[in-house]
């Protein structure tokens, strides 16, 4: 009495320590038989409609029990572990699911690939998938080798190829991932033209125009894809295409064209949502704003029609982190969808897309003037999680944001010390030298250049600006924060024009201001106050004091109206 309590039709120990004490009284050599007996008793006496709920309990007991020598018994337990692993996957408990798949593999006989091929293929493929989610990439590599050596067909290799692609991406091995993706597509019998083919862009624009010209109803009337092989190819395309935006970018229009052509010819699928979203991002890079917006709209319409929640994270990154913030939507309106993208990605095991959503979420928070203390906590949290899941790209990028946010939070009003500058330079050099990752170096120079401008360290800000220009010549990828980068570029140039070589710096400032005005045409709410402040600065440096004063007032009012409090503060400071 007092040791157990009744919960429904069951009894439980009132405390874990009581349970542990009772368990310790059972001789060790009897525990295996006891667990096995408990597992079988639960299976024998539980109603069939309750077995799904009790599956994990049963498998946990049987896994702790004595393992029989009969092959039939071991195979039955392997199948139960497969079911338990799938159930744990559906609940996004990837560490637990990995333990079930591993236990299931341990039950298989020596010649299991011949005797239990389908069971072996599922256990190994799913084990690799969840270990990718857990960041155990070495294990993924080992399992991949086993599966590829025993798989009987390309279809049977698909799952492991997808897992391997995602694992390579997570480790920032993007060139290798793209090469693998392309080789798999070739295995599917798809013909990919050489990146040097002069017709590539013409083919892309042709298929883009077909989609752009469709009404919503015409688009939604496209049949759904039924060809399993083509669906598999679309899956590989969706993963590989994202990596081409950061590495081997010359392949991106080729893969986009192929994905859109397959959609038109064979039908829509979940990956069609992704292809359209990526197409939007690519068109945004080409500065074709209207076409980019239309592709994003089609992607979102299809996402809703198919209720493709597994693709939501992957779609939200290029849409809410791309065209949505480029057009007349406030940066802060992307924050909630991108956070949702992170959550959905983690739930469905799309870890890479989840952390891409997290990165875009942090970018939008930064650009919209989010509270720095709150933002600093969010950056630390996502950076910590990226480390736990071994998402190298996200970890490195968030390190850059954390450096900038930390400097702003702890700003004391003093000039950066020489030691601080040397530390920053060391970080940047390391980022630059790490496999020639000039993109990260660009991000570093953009963010830290902003910080140094805000601190009034104009020469250092100008030095970082020049280094950013040098880095951008070495990468075809347009860096993020583009509008914000141009804004601070102009501010830095004007600040330098007040100090030295006025004509040169004023000319550069004018070029930057013209670029930002192009942004403002489609996204006035995000760029109106910035353009007004730049105009005020240009008037001021040229000595037109009255015009400058009026423009400063207009910039301050626009920043307040459009909820850019941090930039309102800059405008107030510049107005004097």
C-alpha positions in Angstrom: 0.0 0.0 0.0 1.3 3.5 -0.9 3.7 2.0 -3.5 1.3 1.9 -6.4 -1.6 4.0 -7.7 -4.3 3.3 -10.2 -4.5 5.3 -13.4 -7.5 4.2 -15.4 -7.3 0.4 -15.8 -3.5 0.4 -15.0 -1.3 0.6 -12.0 1.9 2.7 -11.8 4.5 3.2 -9.2 4.0 6.4 -7.2 7.7 7.3 -7.7 10.5 6.3 -10.1 12.8 5.5 -7.2 10.3 3.0 -5.9 10.2 1.4 -9.4 14.0 1.3 -9.6 14.2 -0.3 -6.1 11.7 -3.0 -7.0 13.6 -3.6 -10.3 16.9 -4.0 -8.5 15.4 -6.9 -6.4 15.0 -9.0 -9.6 18.1 -11.1 -10.3 20.0 -9.9 -13.3 19.9 -13.3 -15.0 16.1 -13.3 -14.8 15.5 -9.8 -16.1 15.7 -10.7 -19.8 13.1 -13.4 -19.5 10.9 -11.1 -17.5 11.0 -8.3 -20.1 10.3 -10.7 -22.9 7.4 -12.2 -21.1 5.9 -8.7 -20.3 6.2 -7.8 -23.9 4.4 -10.9 -25.1 1.7 -10.6 -22.4 0.9 -7.1 -23.5 0.6 -8.2 -27.1 -1.6 -11.2 -26.2 -4.0 -9.4 -23.9 -4.3 -6.0 -25.5 -7.2 -5.2 -27.8 -6.2 -4.8 -31.4 -7.3 -1.2 -31.6 -5.0 -0.4 -28.7 -1.9 -2.1 -30.0 -0.8 1.0 -32.0 -0.7 3.0 -28.8 1.1 0.3 -26.9 3.6 -0.5 -29.7 6.5 1.5 -28.2 5.9 -0.1 -24.8 5.9 -3.6 -26.3 9.0 -3.1 -28.4 10.9 -1.5 -25.5 10.2 -4.6 -23.4 11.1 -7.0 -26.1 14.3 -5.2 -26.9 15.3 -5.5 -23.3 14.4 -9.1 -23.2 16.2 -12.3 -24.2 16.7 -12.6 -27.9 15.7 -15.9 -29.3 17.8 -17.9 -31.6 15.0 -18.8 -34.0 15.2 -16.7 -37.2 11.4 -16.3 -37.4 11.3 -14.8 -33.9 14.2 -12.4 -34.7 12.6 -11.3 -38.0 9.3 -10.6 -36.2 11.1 -8.5 -33.7 13.0 -6.7 -36.5 9.6 -5.8 -38.1 8.3 -4.6 -34.8 11.3 -2.3 -34.4 10.7 -1.0 -37.9 7.1 -0.1 -37.0 8.3 1.5 -33.7 11.0 3.5 -35.6 8.5 4.8 -38.1 6.1 5.8 -35.2 8.9 7.6 -33.4 9.9 9.4 -36.7 6.3 10.6 -37.1 6.6 12.2 -33.7 10.0 13.8 -34.7 11.8 11.9 -31.9 14.7 11.0 -34.2 17.2 9.8 -31.6 14.6 7.3 -30.3 13.7 6.2 -33.8 17.4 5.6 -34.6 17.6 3.2 -31.6 14.7 1.2 -33.0 16.1 0.9 -36.5 19.5 0.0 -35.2 17.9 -2.7 -32.9 16.0 -4.0 -35.9 19.2 -4.2 -38.0 20.8 -6.1 -35.1 18.0 -8.8 -35.3 18.8 -9.6 -38.9 20.6 -12.8 -39.9 23.9 -12.9 -41.7 22.4 -13.3 -45.2 19.5 -10.9 -44.6 20.0 -9.0 -47.8 19.1 -12.2 -49.7 16.5 -13.6 -47.3 14.8 -10.4 -46.1 15.6 -7.8 -48.8 12.7 -5.4 -48.4 12.9 -5.4 -44.6 16.7 -4.8 -44.8 16.3 -2.0 -47.3 13.7 -0.2 -45.1 15.7 -0.6 -41.9 19.0 0.6 -43.3 17.5 3.4 -45.4 15.4 4.8 -42.5 18.3 4.4 -40.1 20.4 6.6 -42.4 17.6 9.1 -42.7 17.1 9.6 -39.0 20.9 9.7 -38.4 21.0 12.5 -40.9 18.4 14.3 -38.8 20.5 13.6 -35.7 23.6 15.0 -37.4 25.5 11.7 -37.4 26.9 12.1 -40.9 29.7 9.5 -40.5 27.0 6.8 -39.8 25.1 8.1 -42.8 28.1 7.5 -45.0 28.7 4.0 -43.6 25.0 3.0 -44.2 25.0 4.6 -47.6 27.8 2.3 -48.7 26.0 -0.8 -47.5 22.7 0.1 -49.2 24.3 1.1 -52.5 26.2 -2.2 -52.5 23.0 -4.3 -52.0 20.2 -2.3 -53.6 18.7 -4.0 -56.6 17.4 -1.0 -58.5 17.7 2.8 -58.8 14.3 3.1 -57.1 15.6 1.2 -54.1 18.6 3.6 -54.0 16.5 6.8 -54.1 15.9 7.2 -50.3 19.6 6.7 -49.5 20.6 9.1 -52.3 18.3 11.8 -50.8 19.7 11.3 -47.4 23.2 11.5 -48.7 22.5 14.7 -50.6 21.0 16.3 -47.6 23.9 15.2 -45.4 26.5 16.6 -47.9 24.5 19.9 -47.9 24.5 20.1 -44.1 28.3 19.7 -44.0 28.6 22.5 -46.6 30.0 20.1 -49.2 27.8 21.8 -51.8 29.9 21.1 -54.9 30.0 17.4 -54.1 26.2 17.4 -53.5 25.5 19.1 -56.8 27.7 16.6 -58.7 26.0 13.7 -56.9 22.5 15.1 -57.7 23.3 15.5 -61.3 24.8 12.0 -61.6 21.6 10.5 -60.1 19.4 12.5 -62.5 21.5 11.1 -65.4 20.8 7.6 -63.9 17.1 8.4 -64.3 17.7 8.8 -68.0 17.3 12.6 -67.9 19.4 14.6 -70.4 21.0 17.7 -68.9 22.7 20.1 -71.3 26.2 21.4 -70.7 26.3 24.7 -68.6 28.1 26.2 -71.6 25.1 25.6 -73.9 23.9 29.0 -75.3 20.3 27.9 -75.3 20.0 27.3 -71.5 18.6 30.7 -70.6 16.3 30.7 -73.7 14.9 27.4 -72.6 14.4 28.6 -69.1 12.7 31.8 -70.1 10.4 29.9 -72.5 9.1 27.5 -69.9 8.9 30.3 -67.4 6.6 32.3 -69.8 4.3 29.3 -70.1 3.7 29.3 -66.3 3.6 33.1 -66.0 0.9 33.3 -68.7 -1.4 30.8 -66.9 -4.4 31.9 -64.9 -4.7 30.3 -61.4 -7.5 28.0 -62.6 -5.5 26.9 -65.6 -2.5 26.2 -63.4 -4.6 24.2 -60.9 -6.2 22.2 -63.7 -2.8 20.5 -64.4 -3.1 16.8 -63.6 -1.3 15.3 -60.6 1.9 13.4 -61.2 1.4 9.6 -61.2 4.7 8.4 -62.7 6.8 7.2 -59.7 10.1 7.4 -61.5 9.4 11.0 -62.5 8.3 11.8 -58.9 11.7 10.5 -57.7 13.5 12.6 -60.2 11.6 15.7 -59.1 12.6 14.9 -55.5 16.3 14.8 -56.5 15.9 18.0 -58.5 14.3 19.8 -55.5 17.3 19.1 -53.3 20.0 19.6 -55.8 18.6 22.8 -57.2 18.8 24.6 -53.8 22.5 23.8 -53.6 23.1 25.2 -57.0 22.1 28.6 -55.7 25.2 28.6 -53.5 27.6 26.4 -55.6 27.8 25.6 -59.3 25.2 28.3 -59.9 25.5 27.8 -63.7 23.5 24.6 -63.3 20.5 26.3 -61.6 18.6 27.3 -64.8 19.2 23.8 -66.2 17.7 22.1 -63.2 14.8 24.6 -62.9 14.0 24.2 -66.6 13.9 20.5 -66.2 11.7 20.6 -63.1 9.2 22.9 -64.8 9.2 20.8 -68.0 8.5 17.6 -66.0 5.7 19.4 -64.2 4.1 20.5 -67.5 4.5 17.1 -69.2 3.8 14.6 -66.3 1.8 16.6 -63.7 2.1 18.5 -60.5 3.6 17.1 -57.3 4.9 18.4 -54.0 8.2 19.1 -55.5 6.6 21.3 -58.2 5.9 23.8 -55.3 9.6 23.8 -54.6 10.6 24.2 -58.3 8.3 27.3 -58.6 9.6 28.8 -55.4 13.2 28.3 -56.5 12.3 29.7 -59.9 11.0 32.8 -58.1 14.3 33.2 -56.3 16.3 32.8 -59.5 14.2 35.4 -61.3 14.6 37.7 -58.3 18.4 37.4 -58.8 17.8 38.4 -62.5 15.8 41.4 -61.2 12.7 40.2 -63.0 10.4 41.2 -60.1 7.0 40.6 -61.7 7.9 37.1 -63.0 9.5 36.3 -59.6 6.3 37.3 -57.8 4.1 35.3 -60.1 6.2 32.1 -59.7 6.0 32.6 -55.9 2.2 33.0 -56.0 1.9 29.8 -58.1 4.1 28.0 -55.6 2.0 29.1 -52.6 -1.3 28.3 -54.4 -0.1 24.7 -55.2 1.3 24.3 -51.7 -2.2 25.0 -50.3 -3.9 22.8 -52.8 -1.7 19.8 -52.1 -1.5 20.5 -48.4 2.2 19.7 -48.8 3.3 20.4 -45.3 6.5 18.4 -45.8 7.5 21.0 -48.4 6.4 24.0 -46.5 9.8 24.8 -44.9 11.6 24.4 -48.3 9.1 26.7 -50.1 8.9 29.4 -47.4 12.6 30.1 -47.5 12.8 31.3 -51.1 9.4 32.9 -51.0 9.3 34.7 -47.6 13.1 35.2 -47.6 13.1 36.3 -51.2 10.4 38.0 -53.3 8.1 38.7 -50.4 10.6 41.0 -48.7 11.6 42.5 -52.0 8.1 43.7 -52.9 5.9 45.9 -50.8 5.7 43.8 -47.7 7.4 44.9 -44.5 10.4 42.8 -43.5 8.7 42.0 -40.2 5.8 40.2 -42.0 8.2 37.5 -43.0 9.2 36.7 -39.4 6.3 34.6 -38.4 6.1 32.5 -41.6 9.9 31.8 -41.5 9.6 30.7 -37.9 6.8 28.4 -38.9 9.0 27.1 -41.7 11.7 26.2 -39.1 9.1 24.4 -36.9 7.6 22.5 -39.8 11.0 21.5 -41.2 12.1 20.1 -37.8 8.8 18.3 -37.4 9.0 16.6 -40.8 12.8 15.8 -40.7 13.8 18.4 -43.3 16.5 19.7 -41.0 18.4 21.6 -43.7 15.4 23.6 -44.8 14.4 24.2 -41.2 17.7 25.8 -40.4 17.6 27.8 -43.7 14.3 29.1 -42.5 15.9 30.0 -39.1 18.7 31.9 -40.9 16.2 33.9 -43.0 14.1 34.5 -39.8 17.2 36.0 -38.1 17.9 38.1 -41.2 14.4 39.6 -41.3 14.5 40.3 -37.5 17.8 42.1 -38.0 16.6 44.1 -41.0 13.3 45.1 -39.4 15.0 46.5 -36.3 14.0 43.7 -33.9 15.0 44.3 -30.2 18.7 43.5 -30.1 18.7 41.7 -26.8 15.9 39.4 -27.9 17.6 38.9 -31.3 20.8 38.1 -29.6 19.1 35.4 -27.6 17.5 34.0 -30.7 20.8 34.0 -32.6 22.5 32.1 -29.7 19.6 29.6 -29.6 19.6 28.8 -33.3 23.4 28.7 -33.4 23.4 26.2 -30.5 20.8 24.1 -32.2 22.7 24.2 -35.5 25.8 22.9 -33.6 23.7 20.1 -32.1 22.4 19.0 -35.5 25.8 19.7 -37.1 24.4 22.1 -39.7 27.7 23.7 -40.6 26.3 26.4 -43.0 23.8 27.7 -40.5 26.3 27.6 -37.6 28.9 29.7 -39.6 26.3 32.2 -40.9 24.8 32.7 -37.4 28.2 33.3 -36.0 28.5 36.3 -38.3 25.1 37.6 -37.2 26.0 37.0 -33.6 29.2 39.0 -33.9 27.3 42.0 -35.3 24.5 41.9 -32.8 26.9 41.4 -29.9 28.9 44.5 -31.0 25.7 46.6 -31.2 24.4 45.4 -27.8 27.7 46.1 -26.1 28.5 49.4 -27.9 30.1 51.8 -25.4 30.5 54.7 -27.6 34.3 54.2 -27.9 36.3 53.4 -31.0 36.9 49.7 -31.7 40.2 48.7 -30.2 43.0 47.5 -32.4 42.7 44.1 -30.7 39.0 43.9 -31.5 39.7 44.8 -35.2 42.4 42.1 -35.4 40.0 39.5 -34.0 37.3 40.5 -36.6 39.9 40.4 -39.4 41.0 36.9 -38.2 37.4 35.6 -38.3 36.9 37.0 -41.7 40.1 35.6 -43.1 39.2 32.2 -41.7 35.8 32.3 -43.3 37.3 33.4 -46.6 39.9 30.7 -46.7 37.6 27.9 -45.7 37.1 26.3 -49.1 37.1 29.7 -50.7 33.7 30.5 -49.2 33.6 34.1 -50.4 29.8 34.3 -49.7 30.3 34.2 -46.0 33.1 36.7 -46.2 30.7 39.0 -48.1 28.1 38.6 -45.3 30.8 39.4 -42.7 31.9 42.6 -44.4 28.3 43.7 -44.9 27.2 43.3 -41.3 30.4 44.4 -39.6 30.7 47.4 -42.0 27.2 48.4 -40.9 28.3 48.1 -37.3 31.4 50.2 -37.8 29.4 52.9 -39.6 27.0 53.1 -36.7 29.9 53.4 -34.3 31.3 56.3 -36.4 34.4 54.3 -37.5 34.0 55.5 -41.1 37.5 54.6 -42.3 37.1 51.0 -41.0 33.6 50.8 -42.5 35.0 52.0 -45.8 37.8 49.4 -45.6 35.2 46.6 -45.1 33.2 48.0 -47.9 36.1 47.8 -50.3 36.9 44.3 -49.2 33.2 43.4 -49.7 33.4 44.7 -53.3 36.5 42.6 -53.9 34.8 39.5 -52.5 31.7 40.0 -54.6 33.9 39.8 -57.8 34.7 36.2 -56.7 31.1 34.9 -56.2 28.2 34.8 -58.6 25.8 34.6 -55.7 24.1 37.9 -54.9 24.7 38.3 -51.1 21.8 38.6 -48.7 20.8 41.9 -47.0 21.2 43.4 -50.6 19.0 46.4 -50.0 20.4 47.1 -46.5 23.9 46.6 -47.8 23.3 49.2 -50.5 21.8 51.6 -48.0 24.9 51.4 -45.7 27.2 51.5 -48.7 25.8 54.9 -49.7 26.0 56.2 -46.1 29.6 55.1 -45.8 30.5 56.7 -49.1 29.0 60.0 -48.0 30.8 59.8 -44.7 34.1 59.3 -46.5 33.3 62.2 -49.0 33.2 64.5 -46.0 36.8 63.4 -45.2 38.7 62.8 -48.4 38.4 62.5 -52.2 35.0 64.0 -52.3 34.3 63.6 -56.0 35.2 59.9 -56.0 33.1 59.0 -52.9 30.1 61.2 -54.0 30.1 59.4 -57.3 30.0 56.0 -55.6 27.3 57.2 -53.2 25.2 58.3 -56.2 25.5 54.9 -57.8 24.5 53.2 -54.6 21.5 55.5 -54.2 20.3 54.8 -57.7 20.4 51.1 -57.0 18.4 51.5 -53.8 15.8 53.6 -55.7 15.2 50.5 -57.9 14.5 48.5 -54.7 12.0 51.2 -53.6 10.0 51.0 -56.8 8.7 47.5 -55.7 9.2 47.8 -51.9 8.4 51.3 -50.9 7.5 50.4 -47.4 10.9 49.0 -46.7 13.0 51.5 -48.6 11.2 54.9 -48.6 12.8 56.2 -45.4 16.2 54.9 -46.6 16.0 56.6 -50.0 14.9 59.9 -48.3 17.8 59.7 -45.8 20.3 59.1 -48.7 18.9 62.0 -50.6 19.3 64.2 -47.5 22.9 63.0 -47.1 23.7 63.8 -50.7 22.2 67.3 -50.3 24.2 67.8 -47.2 27.6 66.8 -48.6 27.0 69.1 -51.6 26.2 72.0 -49.2 22.5 72.3 -49.9 21.6 72.7 -46.2 17.9 73.7 -46.6 17.1 70.9 -48.9 19.0 68.5 -46.7 17.1 69.6 -43.6 13.7 69.0 -45.4 14.8 65.6 -46.5 16.1 64.6 -43.1 12.6 65.5 -41.6 10.9 63.5 -44.4 13.2 60.5 -43.7 12.5 60.7 -40.0 8.8 60.8 -40.6 8.9 57.9 -43.1 11.0 55.7 -40.7 8.5 56.3 -37.9 5.5 55.7 -40.2 6.9 52.5 -41.6 8.1 51.2 -38.2 11.9 51.4 -38.7 12.8 52.8 -35.3 16.5 52.0 -35.6 16.7 53.8 -38.9 14.7 56.7 -37.5 17.4 57.0 -34.9 20.1 57.1 -37.6 18.2 59.8 -39.4 17.8 61.9 -36.3 21.5 61.6 -35.6 22.4 62.6 -39.1 20.0 65.6 -39.0 21.9 66.8 -36.0 
